[in-house]
Amino acid sequence: MRAPDVNLNRRRLLIRGGIGALGASALPLAPWLAAAQQEELCVNGKAERTAKQTAGPFHLSGAPLRDDFRVDGMHGEDLTVRGQVLDVACRPVAGAVLDVWQADPTGVYDTKSFQLRGKVESDAEGRYQFLTLKPGAYGSGFVRTPHLHVRVQAAGLRELTTQLYFPEEELNAQDALFRPDLLMSIYKGYAGLSGTFNFVLEPA
């Protein structure tokens, strides 16, 4: 992969609308990816809310608060997901709770326990991070490309339920629910896949 242009990356870290920069410490593997995505979101201090999607039938309430959803003995590709939670005025949202659930690498959901499920909370700068395994595709007739389910809740803001997708998946074009505006930025690093996505919440 061609080395990134340092000057370009520095410009991308200066977010339009006065929100500031995403620090490299928050996104150690690929800081320019999340920064570029946030630059697209925030124009003149405003951002469009993240698109909603169905929760589907596999959500379980009561998932534990933790940042590592992996399961001992389960084989798959490690996936770290990180980013920021913002409001429509491009302000970081501290204390947002992200409830995450997904299929396992073979495309099966665990509906009896909390495997590959959990909740994480955004920090004072609205940043979040969790570690999981890349989910598999599933379905016959109604195809589901690999995706993550996320429900985001924060005080004073409207609850958001949506799904995140992976770029360059063959089944994206066959999944009726797939939306390109819900694609994560994916970077393959020394510790597996690193995905970034910044959520935008609207007022309640």
ABEGO torsion letter per residue (X at the ends): XBBBBAAAAAAAABBBGGAEBBBAAABAABAAAAAAAAAAABBGGBBBBBBBBBAEAABBBGBBBBABABBBGBBEBBBBBBEBBBBAAGBBBBGBBBBBBBBBAAGBBBAABABGBEBBBBBAAGBBBBBBBBBBBBEBGBBBBBBBBBBBBBBGBBBBBBBBBBBGBAAAAABAABBAAABBBBBBBAAEBBBBBBBBBBBX
